[in-house]
Amino acid sequence: MAKFCSKLRLAAAWSCGGCQLWAILLLQIFVLSFVVGPYLATTDGFNGLWGGANNLPGVGAVGLSPVVDVDALRLRGVNLPAPNELSKLLLACNSLPPRNLDLFPSLRDDRILIVLYVHFRPEYLKLAVSALSVVNGINETLLIVSHDGFYEEMNAVVESIRFCQVKQIFAPWSPHLYTDQFPGTSPGDCKDKDDAETLGCRGNPDQYGNHRSVRIVSLKHHWWWMMNTVWDGLEETRGFNGHAMFIEEDHYLLPNAYRNIQILAELKQKKCPYCIAANAAPVDVRSRGERFNQLVAEKIGNVGYTFNRTVWKRIHTQAERFCKFDDYNWDITMWTMIYPTFGDALYTLRGPRTSAVHFGKCGLHQGYSKSKSSQCRDSAMHLGSIEEADKVPNIDLEWSVRKYPIRGYASGFQGWGGWADKRDQNLCLSFSSMYSTSP
């Protein structure tokens, strides 16, 4: 089954290189001849081709949970865009079981899932995966890698992983997959500060007069799709009520990160009733920690934040606030619109020494250049030199908790914009409902 998604690379080259009719036809011929054909030859019980969600290659034929059924959802009023050919393949891949089951046939009951969400910074991802490979306890859990669309270089890095169970999921409605239709850029879309009424173009400007940018909106779309999929859409996690730790491709976990997070997840229930999460690193990504003999309760940070299904359910109830807030940053949206709804319980618990490092200096907003990738790492951070204290758990169960005040955005803050197009807001809301069993 892994070969099915490996062969997706060539198919992706045809689909992502442009949406000309001839390219799509060649893609279909390729998939039928070299991807689906060999798979059908070794699979019993396949009763059709693209006839429905359960008939997608590698889904119904092996008894896995169905992929998102767009037509069925439309009958319920959930209007996801019609998937293109590449998106159909990605939906099928999302239903395949984890890889490396032969090496790691079981998972520990007390596992904390690790979710790595990635975009297109392959040199960063190589470093992140290298760090994960020596994390103590990584072999006990499931690593889920969420891709923003499909990039062959990123996929190749993940396919090389042999140190744990790993499941890849691909955002099938990533704007990067649609070159001439929404969620990508559609003909007739307004650009920059175009006046829609004067030019007759399509779009809703944000509070600063700017129209949507595909590169920018993809970040928030991916994060929200991933959260809904990880908690509610996967066979491997749908019944999982424990904690999940979330990291990005420019986060370098230290060897003790997993064990420390296990300890913190347990301690926050006993020592920090106002904590809804645990973090592997300080909210200030430049900090390496205070190194005193206390735990810290502070504002939730972006590096190695960890929470359970109970917290996710509370986040999910605020889907409309998340999806309609005019800010393209998922994290600022969470800090401004979602976490405050938790009342006083909006802190995270962490140790006095960081267990993870944010090493990227070239963010997704600025763009990424492979030729300059070495310039985008934190030159002050020697990734190869790890102190002995960071190789083993270093959380003392008897430590008290020091609580830092949370400084939020000023009253009346309306966001940084970039997220006012009604199509983006409605797609975001559709992600919130795509796994619901309610009519």
C-alpha positions as CSV (number, residue, x, y, z in Angstrom):
1,M,0.0,0.0,0.0
2,A,2.9,2.3,0.6
3,K,3.8,2.0,-3.0
4,F,0.5,3.5,-4.0
5,C,1.3,6.8,-2.4
6,S,5.0,6.6,-3.4
7,K,3.8,6.5,-7.1
8,L,1.8,9.7,-6.4
9,R,5.0,11.7,-6.9
10,L,4.9,11.4,-10.7
11,A,1.2,12.0,-10.7
12,A,1.7,15.1,-8.6
13,A,4.2,16.4,-11.1
14,W,1.6,16.3,-13.9
15,S,-1.2,17.8,-11.7
16,C,0.7,20.5,-9.9
17,G,2.6,21.7,-13.0
18,G,-0.6,23.1,-14.4
19,C,-4.2,22.3,-15.0
20,Q,-4.3,22.1,-18.7
21,L,-6.8,19.5,-20.0
22,W,-4.1,17.4,-21.7
23,A,-2.1,17.2,-18.4
24,I,-5.1,16.0,-16.5
25,L,-5.9,13.4,-19.1
26,L,-2.3,12.1,-18.9
27,L,-2.5,12.1,-15.2
28,Q,-5.7,9.9,-15.3
29,I,-4.1,7.5,-17.7
30,F,-1.0,7.3,-15.5
31,V,-3.0,6.6,-12.4
32,L,-5.2,4.0,-14.0
33,S,-2.3,2.2,-15.6
34,F,0.5,2.4,-13.1
35,V,-1.1,3.2,-9.7
36,V,-4.6,1.8,-9.6
37,G,-4.0,-1.2,-11.9
38,P,-1.2,-2.8,-10.0
39,Y,-3.0,-2.1,-6.7
40,L,-6.2,-3.8,-8.0
41,A,-4.2,-6.8,-9.1
42,T,-3.2,-7.5,-5.4
43,T,-6.5,-6.4,-3.7
44,D,-9.7,-8.5,-3.5
45,G,-13.1,-7.1,-3.1
46,F,-12.7,-3.9,-5.0
47,N,-16.0,-3.0,-6.6
48,G,-15.4,0.1,-8.7
49,L,-13.0,2.9,-9.4
50,W,-14.0,6.4,-8.3
51,G,-17.6,5.4,-7.7
52,G,-17.6,6.6,-4.0
53,A,-15.6,7.1,-0.9
54,N,-15.4,3.5,0.0
55,N,-14.2,2.6,-3.5
56,L,-11.1,4.8,-3.5
57,P,-7.9,2.7,-3.9
58,G,-6.7,1.5,-0.6
59,V,-9.8,2.5,1.3
60,G,-12.9,0.3,1.1
61,A,-10.9,-2.6,-0.3
62,V,-9.0,-3.0,2.9
63,G,-11.7,-2.1,5.4
64,L,-10.4,1.4,6.3
65,S,-12.5,4.3,7.3
66,P,-14.0,6.1,4.3
67,V,-12.5,9.4,3.1
68,V,-14.5,12.6,3.1
69,D,-17.5,12.1,0.9
70,V,-18.0,15.5,-0.7
71,D,-21.3,14.7,-2.3
72,A,-22.8,13.3,0.9
73,L,-21.7,16.3,2.8
74,R,-23.3,18.7,0.3
75,L,-26.7,17.0,1.0
76,R,-26.1,18.1,4.6
77,G,-25.2,21.6,3.6
78,V,-21.4,21.2,4.0
79,N,-20.1,22.6,0.8
80,L,-16.5,21.6,0.2
81,P,-15.0,22.3,-3.2
82,A,-15.0,19.4,-5.6
83,P,-11.6,17.7,-5.3
84,N,-9.4,17.6,-8.4
85,E,-7.7,14.5,-9.5
86,L,-4.6,14.9,-7.3
87,S,-6.9,15.7,-4.3
88,K,-8.7,12.5,-4.8
89,L,-5.4,10.6,-4.7
90,L,-4.5,12.4,-1.5
91,L,-7.8,11.6,0.1
92,A,-7.1,8.0,-0.6
93,C,-3.6,8.2,0.9
94,N,-5.1,9.8,4.0
95,S,-7.0,6.5,4.7
96,L,-4.0,4.2,4.5
97,P,-2.7,2.7,7.7
98,P,0.5,3.9,9.3
99,R,3.9,2.8,8.0
100,N,6.4,0.7,9.9
101,L,3.8,-1.5,11.6
102,D,6.2,-4.4,11.0
103,L,8.8,-2.6,13.1
104,F,6.5,-1.2,15.7
105,P,3.4,-3.4,15.8
106,S,1.9,-1.8,19.0
107,L,1.7,1.5,20.8
108,R,1.8,2.2,24.5
109,D,-1.5,3.0,26.2
110,D,0.0,6.1,27.9
111,R,1.4,7.5,24.6
112,I,1.3,11.1,23.6
113,L,0.8,11.5,19.9
114,I,3.2,13.7,18.0
115,V,1.8,15.7,15.1
116,L,4.3,17.4,12.8
117,Y,2.7,19.8,10.4
118,V,4.8,20.8,7.4
119,H,4.8,23.1,4.4
120,F,7.7,23.4,2.0
121,R,11.0,23.7,3.7
122,P,12.7,20.4,3.1
123,E,16.1,21.3,4.6
124,Y,14.3,22.3,7.8
125,L,12.3,19.0,7.8
126,K,15.5,17.0,7.5
127,L,16.8,18.6,10.7
128,A,13.5,18.1,12.5
129,V,13.3,14.4,11.6
130,S,17.0,13.9,12.5
131,A,16.1,15.3,16.0
132,L,13.0,13.1,16.3
133,S,15.0,10.0,15.5
134,V,16.9,10.2,18.8
135,V,14.0,11.4,21.1
136,N,13.7,9.0,24.0
137,G,10.3,7.2,23.7
138,I,9.6,8.1,20.1
139,N,9.2,4.4,19.3
140,E,6.3,4.1,21.7
141,T,4.0,6.4,19.8
142,L,2.5,7.4,16.5
143,L,4.0,10.3,14.5
144,I,1.4,12.0,12.2
145,V,2.9,14.2,9.5
146,S,0.4,16.7,8.0
147,H,1.4,18.1,4.6
148,D,0.1,21.4,3.2
149,G,-0.7,19.8,-0.2
150,F,1.9,17.6,-1.8
151,Y,5.6,18.3,-2.4
152,E,7.8,15.4,-3.5
153,E,10.9,16.5,-1.5
154,M,8.9,16.7,1.7
155,N,7.3,13.4,1.1
156,A,10.7,11.7,0.4
157,V,12.0,12.9,3.8
158,V,9.1,11.5,5.7
159,E,9.2,8.2,3.7
160,S,12.7,7.7,5.0
161,I,11.5,7.5,8.7
162,R,12.1,4.1,10.3
163,F,12.2,4.9,14.0
164,C,8.4,4.8,14.8
165,Q,5.0,4.3,13.4
166,V,4.3,7.2,11.0
167,K,1.2,8.2,9.2
168,Q,1.1,10.9,6.5
169,I,-1.9,13.0,5.8
170,F,-2.2,15.5,3.0
171,A,-4.5,18.6,3.0
172,P,-6.6,17.8,-0.1
173,W,-8.0,21.4,-0.2
174,S,-4.7,23.1,0.1
175,P,-4.7,26.2,-2.1
176,H,-1.4,25.0,-3.5
177,L,-3.2,22.1,-5.3
178,Y,-5.6,24.3,-7.2
179,T,-4.0,26.5,-9.9
180,D,-7.0,27.9,-11.6
181,Q,-9.9,27.6,-9.1
182,F,-10.7,28.2,-5.4
183,P,-9.1,27.5,-2.9
184,G,-6.3,28.5,-5.3
185,T,-6.5,31.7,-7.4
186,S,-9.5,31.7,-9.7
187,P,-9.9,33.7,-12.9
188,G,-11.6,37.0,-12.1
189,D,-10.3,37.1,-8.5
190,C,-9.5,40.6,-7.1
191,K,-5.8,41.2,-6.3
192,D,-4.1,43.4,-3.8
193,K,-6.3,46.5,-3.3
194,D,-8.5,46.1,-6.4
195,D,-11.9,47.7,-6.2
196,A,-14.4,44.8,-6.8
197,E,-17.3,47.0,-7.7
198,T,-15.2,49.1,-10.2
199,L,-13.3,46.2,-11.8
200,G,-16.1,43.6,-11.5
201,C,-13.7,41.1,-9.9
202,R,-14.5,38.6,-7.1
203,G,-13.4,38.9,-3.5
204,N,-14.0,40.5,-0.1
205,P,-11.2,42.9,1.0
206,D,-10.0,42.7,4.6
207,Q,-10.2,45.6,7.1
208,Y,-7.1,47.1,5.5
209,G,-8.4,46.9,1.9
210,N,-6.4,43.9,0.8
211,H,-7.7,40.9,-1.0
212,R,-6.8,37.3,-0.2
213,S,-3.3,35.9,-0.9
214,V,-3.2,32.2,-1.6
215,R,0.3,31.9,0.1
216,I,-1.0,33.5,3.2
217,V,-4.4,31.9,3.7
218,S,-3.0,28.4,3.2
219,L,-1.4,28.6,6.7
220,K,-4.6,29.0,8.6
221,H,-6.5,26.6,6.3
222,H,-3.9,23.8,6.8
223,W,-3.8,24.2,10.6
224,W,-7.6,24.1,11.0
225,W,-8.0,21.2,8.5
226,M,-5.3,19.3,10.3
227,M,-6.8,19.8,13.8
228,N,-10.2,18.6,12.7
229,T,-8.7,15.6,10.8
230,V,-6.3,14.5,13.6
231,W,-8.9,14.6,16.3
232,D,-12.1,13.6,14.4
233,G,-11.2,12.2,11.0
234,L,-8.6,9.4,11.4
235,E,-9.3,5.8,12.3
236,E,-6.1,5.8,14.3
237,T,-7.1,8.7,16.5
238,R,-10.9,9.0,16.6
239,G,-11.1,7.1,19.9
240,F,-8.0,8.5,21.4
241,N,-8.6,10.7,24.4
242,G,-5.0,11.3,25.5
243,H,-2.7,14.2,24.7
244,A,-1.2,15.2,21.3
245,M,1.9,17.3,20.9
246,F,2.1,19.6,17.9
247,I,5.4,20.7,16.3
248,E,6.4,22.3,13.0
249,E,9.2,21.6,10.5
250,D,11.5,24.1,12.1
251,H,11.2,22.8,15.6
252,Y,14.1,20.7,16.9
253,L,13.1,18.4,19.8
254,L,15.8,17.6,22.3
255,P,16.2,13.9,23.4
256,N,14.1,14.4,26.6
257,A,11.2,16.2,25.0
258,Y,8.8,13.3,24.8
259,R,9.5,12.1,28.4
260,N,9.2,15.6,29.8
261,I,5.9,16.2,28.0
262,Q,4.6,13.0,29.5
263,I,5.5,14.2,33.0
264,L,4.0,17.7,32.4
265,A,0.8,16.3,31.0
266,E,0.3,14.3,34.2
267,L,1.5,17.1,36.5
268,K,-0.8,19.8,35.1
269,Q,-3.8,18.0,36.3
270,K,-2.4,18.0,39.9
271,K,-0.4,21.2,40.1
272,C,-2.0,23.6,37.6
273,P,-5.8,23.5,37.5
274,Y,-5.7,26.6,35.4
275,C,-3.5,25.0,32.7
276,I,-5.2,23.5,29.6
277,A,-2.0,22.5,28.0
278,A,1.7,21.6,28.4
279,N,4.6,23.1,26.3
280,A,8.0,21.7,25.4
281,A,9.4,25.3,25.1
282,P,8.8,28.8,26.4
283,V,6.3,31.1,24.7
284,D,9.4,33.3,23.9
285,V,11.0,31.2,21.2
286,R,14.4,32.9,21.8
287,S,14.4,31.7,25.4
288,R,16.1,28.5,26.6
289,G,14.4,28.7,29.9
290,E,15.1,30.1,33.3
291,R,16.9,27.0,34.7
292,F,15.6,27.5,38.2
293,N,13.9,24.7,40.3
294,Q,10.3,25.5,39.5
295,L,7.7,24.7,36.9
296,V,6.3,27.6,34.8
297,A,2.7,28.4,34.0
298,E,2.4,31.0,31.2
299,K,0.7,31.9,27.9
300,I,0.5,28.9,25.4
301,G,3.4,28.9,23.0
302,N,3.8,27.6,19.5
303,V,6.6,25.1,20.1
304,G,5.5,21.6,21.3
305,Y,2.1,22.7,22.6
306,T,0.2,19.6,24.0
307,F,-3.4,19.2,24.9
308,N,-6.1,16.5,25.0
309,R,-9.4,15.8,23.4
310,T,-11.4,17.6,26.1
311,V,-9.6,20.8,25.2
312,W,-10.0,20.2,21.5
313,K,-13.8,19.8,21.9
314,R,-13.9,23.2,23.6
315,I,-11.8,24.7,20.8
316,H,-14.1,23.2,18.2
317,T,-17.2,24.7,19.7
318,Q,-15.7,28.1,18.9
319,A,-15.3,27.3,15.1
320,E,-17.3,30.3,14.0
321,R,-15.2,32.7,16.0
322,F,-12.0,31.1,14.6
323,C,-13.1,31.0,11.0
324,K,-14.6,34.5,10.8
325,F,-11.8,36.5,12.6
326,D,-10.0,38.7,10.1
327,D,-6.4,37.4,10.8
328,Y,-4.5,35.0,8.6
329,N,-2.5,33.7,11.6
330,W,-4.0,30.7,13.3
331,D,-2.1,31.3,16.5
332,I,-3.1,35.0,16.9
333,T,-6.7,33.9,16.1
334,M,-6.4,31.4,18.9
335,W,-4.9,33.8,21.4
336,T,-7.4,36.6,20.5
337,M,-10.7,34.7,20.0
338,I,-10.5,31.2,21.4
339,Y,-8.3,30.9,24.5
340,P,-10.1,33.8,26.3
341,T,-13.3,31.8,26.2
342,F,-11.7,29.3,28.6
343,G,-11.9,31.9,31.4
344,D,-9.1,31.7,33.9
345,A,-8.0,28.2,32.6
346,L,-5.9,29.4,29.7
347,Y,-2.3,28.7,30.8
348,T,0.2,26.1,29.7
349,L,2.7,24.2,32.0
350,R,6.4,23.8,31.1
351,G,9.7,23.1,32.6
352,P,12.4,25.6,33.5
353,R,14.6,24.3,30.6
354,T,13.5,24.1,27.1
355,S,13.0,20.7,25.5
356,A,12.6,22.0,22.0
357,V,14.2,24.7,19.9
358,H,12.7,26.9,17.2
359,F,15.7,27.1,14.8
360,G,14.1,28.7,11.7
361,K,14.8,32.4,10.9
362,C,13.0,32.4,7.5
363,G,9.3,32.1,8.3
364,L,6.6,31.0,6.0
365,H,5.5,34.6,5.6
366,Q,8.8,35.7,4.2
367,G,9.1,32.7,1.8
368,Y,11.8,30.1,1.6
369,S,14.8,29.6,-0.7
370,K,16.5,26.3,-0.9
371,S,19.7,27.9,-2.1
372,K,19.8,30.1,1.1
373,S,18.4,27.5,3.5
374,S,21.6,27.5,5.6
375,Q,21.1,31.3,6.2
376,C,17.7,30.6,7.6
377,R,18.8,28.6,10.6
378,D,19.6,30.2,13.9
379,S,23.4,30.5,13.7
380,A,23.6,31.0,17.5
381,M,22.1,27.5,18.0
382,H,24.6,24.7,17.7
383,L,22.2,21.9,16.9
384,G,24.7,19.2,17.4
385,S,25.8,20.2,20.9
386,I,23.2,19.0,23.4
387,E,23.8,19.3,27.2
388,E,23.7,16.1,29.2
389,A,20.8,17.5,31.3
390,D,18.7,17.7,28.1
391,K,19.2,14.0,27.2
392,V,17.2,12.7,30.1
393,P,13.9,13.8,31.8
394,N,14.7,16.8,34.0
395,I,11.3,17.6,35.5
396,D,11.1,17.3,39.3
397,L,7.7,16.1,40.5
398,E,8.1,18.1,43.7
399,W,8.7,21.5,42.1
400,S,6.2,24.3,42.7
401,V,4.6,26.3,39.9
402,R,5.6,29.9,39.1
403,K,2.7,31.7,37.3
404,Y,3.6,34.4,34.8
405,P,0.9,37.0,33.9
406,I,-0.5,36.7,30.4
407,R,-0.3,39.8,28.2
408,G,-2.8,39.6,25.4
409,Y,-3.7,42.0,22.6
410,A,-5.1,45.4,23.4
411,S,-8.9,45.7,23.8
412,G,-10.5,46.2,20.5
413,F,-7.8,44.4,18.5
414,Q,-9.4,43.2,15.2
415,G,-6.6,41.1,13.8
416,W,-3.9,41.7,11.2
417,G,-6.2,41.0,8.2
418,G,-5.7,38.7,5.3
419,W,-8.8,36.6,6.2
420,A,-11.9,38.4,5.1
421,D,-12.8,36.6,1.9
422,K,-16.2,34.8,2.5
423,R,-15.0,31.8,0.5
424,D,-12.1,31.3,2.9
425,Q,-14.3,31.7,5.9
426,N,-16.9,29.3,4.6
427,L,-14.2,26.7,3.6
428,C,-12.9,26.9,7.2
429,L,-16.4,26.3,8.6
430,S,-16.8,23.3,6.2
431,F,-13.6,21.8,7.7
432,S,-15.3,22.1,11.1
433,S,-18.2,20.0,9.9
434,M,-16.7,17.4,7.5
435,Y,-16.4,14.7,10.1
436,S,-19.6,15.4,12.0
437,T,-22.1,12.5,12.3
438,S,-25.0,14.9,12.9
439,P,-27.4,15.5,10.0
